[in-house]
Amino acid sequence: MDAPHLPLRQTDCLEDLLEAASPVRAASYSHRSFLERNAKTGFCVAATAGGIAVLLGSALWMGRSSLQRSEFANLSEKDLMQCGRQLKWKLHSDLCLAVKGPDAYSGVDVVIEKCGTVPHDEWIFSNNSKLRLFTRPSLCLDVRNHKDMDWTKLQLWECVDGNVQNFTHSKEQLLQWSHDPSKCVDVAYHSTNAGTNLQIAPCPKVASPLQSFEFEKCRFDCPRQLKWRTDDRCLALQGWSIEEGTSLVPGPCEGDGIGPTQFMFNTTGGRMQLALNDKFCACLNARSELRIAVCNSSDARQDFEYRHGGIFHSKHDQHLVPSSPVIAIERSRTDFMEISACQILYHPVESFPVPSGLPCPRQLKWDPGWPSWPKGANGGPKEHLCLGTLSWHIGNGEPVVLAPCEAGTRVGQRQHWLIDKEEGKLRLASSPSYCLETHHKHKDRLPLHLWQCLDGDDSQVFHIPDAIISSAQNIQQGRRCLTVAEEAIDEAHAYTKLEMVPCGWQSYRQQRFWTDVCEEKEHAQPPPPNRLGSFLVIGDWGWDPLVHGNVEKADCQKAIGAAMAHKFNELEDVKFIINVGDSFYPDGVSSPGDIRWRTQWIDRYPDILRKVPWYSVYGNHDLHHDPGMCEDEAGAQLGDIFSRKNGLFERFYMPDYNWHYKHEELDVEVIGLDLNKYMDGWNASATDEDLFFTDCKYSACPERCVEAAERRAEQAFNLVFDRKNHSTARNLLIFSHYPTDYFHARQDFLDLLRDQSKETAYFAGHRHNTDQWSTFRTGKHDWLVGGGGGWSCDGKEQGFLVGTIDNDYQLRTFPVFVDADVCCPNS
């Protein structure tokens, strides 16, 4: 599919970001022009006649969005609360407003579907505002081309300013279009068939269920931001460390998916869990200061509730006020809070390993030139300050600022740099494809930000003296030097602005920087003592040079392989790799000796990744020419595929079409399922009897192929239900080729996955992205892992998944993405 799945965001200009993050007022800077930015990166800014700008590309993935006041509301049972809710048609309450098909993107039709049977049927809404899709809050219900004409269809589109996407939910439960209140949302022909389009039509003079819609009860279990109305700041994690005792402070409210300002908080009362790591909760210490601590359901210091426009500590009548750190005091009338809409949480992005030949990562620290430093009290800053990115995510345009220096490479993805002397570039250590760059269109004081490293771009070239390792030096670009903003020199603090200004003795205190000792790679340390082991998950990876989708080169698969090897080394305790299928595009392998084993697997991935078994299942492409569809025993991928290369033992492990294996040392059972019968299961209207493996048309024996797929699916369900009931393992890792939104016809299977009496994870591919928002969300470890670089980009999140097992057998999962432009340059 051509439309990207990446959630789009509004992106503020650089100076607005800095002004929001720092009391230092930003200078008046202008943006790069459309042509210049388009020429550098292939990203573009497209302006409509109405002046609406939509920025496409990775800057949106990383950028900060400006939250409008209408996106916050004081939640109560009486309000139309801003959270994910189904919108039901009163004529037939089992039908809901939904996105047509399995994917959400600009231009897709909005229709009625049977409630709960499709992935995108929940909306975020407060009255006289936009209907935002819960799974993609940057996309809104939209009248096609904004035509003020009866019977115009409704679609999904990027949210824009103004009232052309606003609707009012009247007391008669009509959805009136704010742009023309005489028009209401209407079901075409008043048809009760699932999949019928929605349109605008004249509102009825007398209330009628034909055009009436009602909202379901609000969702609470989602990431939210908690904002003080007095100064438009949100509760935020201080700095970049996630560890017990870290303070919570007022910080700039961020766009959905940023992370450090998001908390899992049920407004009816309970704990405020940090969305980035739900192991930690907000907790009041003895001085009534708010910090994070390990969540403990019996700790009354972690109980809060939202009432009367404020967040209160449940045990005492104290509420949170925006000091630094945040404290709880007796009630005042000035510190009211609001709670944001439900938001989507994205994990911090990790990218490529350090390229060979580059030095190890270092922090760049500011030296204000005072022997007794750190001082504070107008004698210099109170703490060491380092160059770092402003936000948790990394991407084009991300501001680079001064921030409190943090220890360890865990935060190094935002604070550690590779000094590339040969090219004169300062590369971000965790994502070396991004470089420090000056905003060189400005005439005087040039701000700094990240941008994709480009050959021949002078704005990314710096002169960095060798002596900087042992003494404070200038970092120059021509006659300009890296400089701390003049107005912040005496009270520099977190998020202080940096710029390039003419070098000179007048700015001596502002222009001196030095590096610390070399930071060795984190994987040089042994695995944490509180972890039993780890594993990786990958899918849809075997790229073919002749037959492929919009991934046009093997570079994407190789980049993901390099990132996997980097993570493998870093973890040091990987036990296995789960492979969810479509391993060999376009038609699989025909025998254990097929050349594709080498060209699409061995030659594409570093040898170290075959030190452990690849636990595998078949995908639909793997079966096109596989002889196993004609005779079960002839499966070309069955068994252990052994070979020797550079002394490494390599294993591709699939003992049967459906199989299970227990790792006693992890107390984990792995269960692989062949569910290719459900290739068309995305169609919610299809029954189990309707479905069959439609790719059998490519097989040498189509009829036997259909029978085999049917038989193996039955065996798969028998196996997984048996293991769920009888396995003694604490964690079940279940995987097949198809994501949970392909099993409308097997609600019993979805119920099994939702049952968390045993911690149950589910991994799948087929759709070519790596995410959690596009599945049915059967649990916190329900993942789509089809972004392996083998066929196409159905979204910008291309990469793999990491799973870890703690000493207490707790399962944790998180994704690792590569630079989207390597995989999806034209998406």
ZITA-V993221 format. One record per helix or strand of 2 or more residues. SS is the DSSP state (helix for helix, strand for strand). FROM is the first residue (numbers start at 0). TO is the last residue. If there is no record, write none. Layout:
# ZITA-V993221
ss | from | to
SS | FROM | TO
SS | FROM | TO
This chain:
# ZITA-V993221
ss | from | to
helix | 13 | 20
helix | 33 | 40
strand | 44 | 46
strand | 52 | 54
helix | 57 | 61
helix | 68 | 70
strand | 71 | 72
strand | 86 | 88
strand | 91 | 98
strand | 108 | 113
strand | 122 | 123
strand | 128 | 129
strand | 131 | 132
strand | 135 | 142
helix | 143 | 145
strand | 152 | 157
strand | 165 | 168
strand | 173 | 176
strand | 182 | 186
helix | 187 | 189
strand | 196 | 201
helix | 208 | 210
strand | 211 | 214
strand | 222 | 223
strand | 225 | 227
strand | 232 | 236
strand | 246 | 251
strand | 262 | 264
strand | 271 | 273
strand | 279 | 283
strand | 288 | 293
helix | 299 | 301
strand | 303 | 306
strand | 309 | 312
strand | 317 | 320
strand | 326 | 329
strand | 336 | 339
strand | 360 | 365
strand | 384 | 388
strand | 398 | 403
helix | 411 | 414
strand | 415 | 419
strand | 424 | 427
strand | 430 | 437
strand | 445 | 451
helix | 457 | 459
strand | 462 | 463
helix | 465 | 468
strand | 474 | 476
strand | 479 | 483
helix | 485 | 487
strand | 495 | 501
helix | 504 | 509
strand | 512 | 514
helix | 521 | 523
strand | 530 | 537
helix | 554 | 570
strand | 573 | 578
helix | 595 | 601
helix | 606 | 610
strand | 612 | 615
helix | 620 | 622
helix | 626 | 628
helix | 631 | 633
strand | 638 | 644
strand | 647 | 653
strand | 658 | 662
strand | 667 | 671
helix | 675 | 677
helix | 693 | 697
helix | 701 | 725
strand | 730 | 737
helix | 739 | 741
helix | 746 | 753
strand | 758 | 764
strand | 769 | 770
strand | 781 | 784
strand | 798 | 805
strand | 810 | 816
helix | 819 | 822
